[in-house]
Each structure stands twice: as structure tokens, then as C-alpha cells.
């Protein structure tokens, strides 16, 4: 009888341990940080301190160097996304850093250009709208992600980014580069980018809250 009770107790403990083992959540998989896409993103972010120090070396040569660095950073935004998708190296930290690098670079460039008066004083309205929209869409994506939804980038947002980057590049170059009135062109494109900013922001919010209302 004692032996039977012992076998019963041992069997019960083994069953309990087995059930506990089966119910234990799987350990999170550690992602590799230093892959090609994340390395490109970090290099892009290195342009930010260069932009901050731009007023110290804003002559023709310094302007041209900084302009090309910004252009390389903007092209790197396309390259790291391509490398992440085609190389199957999409990571959670990459999803955080990629848009952060873009927003940091653009925001820093706009503020520096405004303080250097390469963007006219009335352009403060344009800069505030562009930065405000970025913050609003980032917040929307955070809300959507918490609810298990994805706010995908639309073609309006991509067109806005293109116009915005070309505008900043024109404003960073010294006047008359390649024989073009790049300052006037840059201010004009910044105004166009601001209009696209409002349009694409409206589309993001309308699509998300319209979809929420239908669910």
C-alpha cells in the first residue's frame, strides 16, 4: 500500500511538472544588432552632429560637404530598407531606428537651416507643420501598433519625403550650385513638401480612424 501511494504521488508530481513545463512561455529570441541594415542606419544618424555643427563651417566648401552628406544619408534610407527586406534581416530595433534616423536628420536640418536664415522667417510655419506632422503620425503608429494594426506608408508620404529631402539638399548647398538658383528652389519645394505633409497626414488619420469605425 505504501508503495502504491508513493507511485501515485510521484506520478502526480511528474504530471504537474510536465504541465508546468508545457505552459511556460518561450524565451524571447535575441536579435543580432550589427547587421547590414542597422549599420547603415547608425551611419545615417552620424550625420546629425555634423548638421548641428554646420553653422561653424557654413562657407561654400563646408556647405557643399554637408549637403552631400545629407544626400548620402537620404539615399541610405532607401538602402537600409532594401537590405533589411531582401536580406531577411528585419529586426525590432531596426524598425525603431530606421524612422528615428530619418526624423532626427530632417528635423535637425530644418531647425539649423532656420537658425542660419537659409529658410526665411515666415518659413517657421512650414518647419512647425512638418515637425508636428511627424510627431502626430509617429503617435498614431504607436496607437495602431498597440492595437495590433499597422499604418503602412502611402505614396503621398513617400512623395512628401522625396520633395522634403530635395528641398533640404537645395538649401544646404551654397547658392548657385550647378548653375541653379537652389535657394529659391529649396524654399519652393519646402512649401510643396509642407502641403504634401498635411495631405499625407490627413490620409493616415482618415484611413486609420475610418477603418476603426468600420470594425
C-alpha positions in Angstrom: 0.0 0.0 0.0 2.8 2.4 0.9 4.5 1.6 -2.5 1.2 2.3 -4.3 0.8 5.6 -2.6 4.4 6.5 -3.4 3.9 5.7 -7.1 0.7 7.8 -7.1 2.4 10.8 -5.5 5.4 10.6 -7.9 3.1 10.3 -10.9 1.1 13.3 -9.8 4.3 15.4 -9.3 5.6 14.3 -12.7 2.3 15.3 -14.4 2.3 18.7 -12.6 5.9 19.3 -13.7 5.1 18.3 -17.2 2.1 20.6 -17.4 4.2 23.5 -15.9 6.9 22.9 -18.4 4.4 22.9 -21.3 2.7 26.2 -20.0 6.0 28.1 -19.6 6.3 30.9 -22.2 9.0 30.5 -24.7 12.2 32.5 -24.1 12.5 35.6 -26.4 14.9 35.2 -29.3 17.8 37.6 -29.1 18.2 39.6 -32.3 21.6 40.4 -33.8 22.0 44.2 -33.7 25.0 44.7 -36.0 23.6 43.5 -39.3 24.0 45.5 -42.6 20.7 47.4 -42.4 21.2 48.6 -38.8 24.8 49.5 -39.5 23.6 51.7 -42.4 21.0 53.3 -40.1 23.6 54.1 -37.4 25.9 55.7 -40.0 22.9 57.8 -41.2 22.4 59.0 -37.6 26.1 60.1 -37.5 25.1 63.0 -39.9 23.1 64.6 -37.1 26.0 66.0 -35.1 27.6 67.2 -38.4 24.4 69.2 -39.1 24.3 70.6 -35.5 27.9 72.0 -36.1 27.1 73.3 -39.6 26.9 77.0 -38.6 30.6 76.8 -37.6 31.7 75.9 -41.2 28.9 77.3 -43.3 31.2 78.6 -46.1 30.9 77.3 -49.7 33.1 74.3 -49.2 31.5 73.3 -45.9 28.0 73.8 -47.3 28.7 71.5 -50.2 30.2 68.8 -48.0 27.3 68.9 -45.6 24.8 68.9 -48.5 26.4 65.7 -50.0 26.4 64.1 -46.5 22.7 64.8 -46.2 22.0 63.4 -49.7 24.0 60.2 -48.9 22.0 59.8 -45.6 18.8 60.2 -47.5 19.8 57.6 -50.1 20.9 55.4 -47.1 17.3 55.4 -46.0 16.4 53.5 -49.2 19.4 51.2 -49.0 18.9 50.0 -45.4 15.2 49.3 -46.1 16.1 47.3 -49.2 18.9 45.4 -47.4 16.5 44.5 -44.5 13.8 43.2 -46.8 15.9 41.3 -49.4 18.4 40.0 -46.9 15.7 38.9 -44.4 17.3 41.0 -41.7 14.3 42.9 -40.4 14.6 43.4 -36.7 12.6 45.1 -34.0 15.4 47.5 -33.2 15.7 48.2 -36.9 12.0 49.1 -37.1 12.6 51.6 -34.3 15.9 53.1 -35.5 15.1 53.5 -39.2 12.3 56.0 -38.9 14.1 57.6 -35.9 17.2 58.3 -38.0 15.0 59.8 -40.8 13.1 62.1 -38.4 16.2 63.2 -36.5 18.1 64.1 -39.6 15.3 66.0 -41.2 14.2 67.8 -38.0 17.8 68.8 -37.2 18.4 70.0 -40.8 15.3 72.2 -40.8 16.0 73.8 -37.4 19.6 74.5 -38.3 18.6 76.0 -41.7 16.0 78.1 -40.0 18.5 79.5 -37.4 21.0 80.2 -40.2 18.3 82.1 -42.1 18.6 79.9 -45.1 14.9 79.4 -44.5 13.2 82.8 -44.3 11.4 83.8 -41.1 8.0 83.1 -42.5 9.2 79.5 -43.2 9.0 78.9 -39.4 5.3 78.0 -40.1 6.4 75.4 -42.6 9.0 73.9 -40.3 6.5 73.6 -37.4 3.9 71.9 -39.6 6.5 69.4 -40.9 7.8 68.5 -37.5 4.3 68.5 -35.9 3.0 66.1 -38.6 6.0 63.7 -38.0 5.2 63.7 -34.2 1.5 63.1 -34.9 2.0 60.3 -37.3 4.5 58.6 -35.0 2.0 58.8 -32.2 -0.7 57.3 -34.5 1.6 54.4 -35.4 2.2 53.8 -31.7 -1.5 53.6 -31.0 -2.1 51.4 -34.0 0.7 49.1 -33.1 -0.6 48.7 -29.5 -3.9 47.6 -31.1 -2.2 45.1 -33.4 -2.6 47.2 -36.5 -0.1 48.5 -39.0 -0.2 52.0 -40.5 1.6 51.5 -43.8 3.3 54.3 -45.6 1.3 55.6 -48.6 2.5 57.0 -51.8 1.6 60.5 -50.6 4.0 60.1 -47.7 6.8 58.9 -50.0 6.2 61.8 -52.3 6.4 64.1 -49.3 9.7 62.6 -48.2 11.2 63.0 -51.7 10.2 66.7 -52.0 11.4 67.3 -48.4 14.8 65.8 -48.9 15.4 67.6 -52.2 14.3 70.9 -50.6 16.8 70.4 -47.7 19.5 69.4 -50.1 19.0 72.6 -52.2 19.0 74.8 -49.1 22.2 73.1 -47.8 24.2 73.7 -51.0 25.8 77.1 -51.5 23.8 79.5 -53.7 24.3 78.9 -57.4 25.4 75.3 -57.2 25.4 73.7 -60.7 24.2 77.0 -62.1 20.7 76.8 -60.5 19.0 79.2 -58.1 18.9 76.4 -55.5 17.9 78.6 -52.5 14.7 79.8 -54.2 14.1 76.2 -55.5 14.6 74.8 -52.0 12.1 77.2 -50.3 9.6 76.5 -53.1 10.0 72.7 -52.7 9.8 73.0 -48.9 6.4 74.7 -49.3 5.3 71.9 -51.6 6.6 69.3 -49.1 4.6 71.0 -46.4 1.4 70.8 -48.5 2.1 67.1 -49.1 2.8 66.8 -45.3 -0.7 67.9 -44.5 -2.3 65.8 -47.2 -0.4 62.6 -46.3 -1.1 63.2 -42.6 -4.8 63.5 -43.3 -4.8 60.3 -45.3 -3.1 58.4 -42.5 -5.5 59.5 -39.8 -8.6 59.2 -42.1 -7.7 55.7 -43.1 -7.0 54.5 -39.6 -10.0 56.1 -37.8 -12.2 55.3 -40.8 -11.2 51.6 -40.5 -11.7 51.7 -36.8 -15.2 53.0 -37.2 -16.0 50.1 -39.6 -14.8 47.4 -37.2 
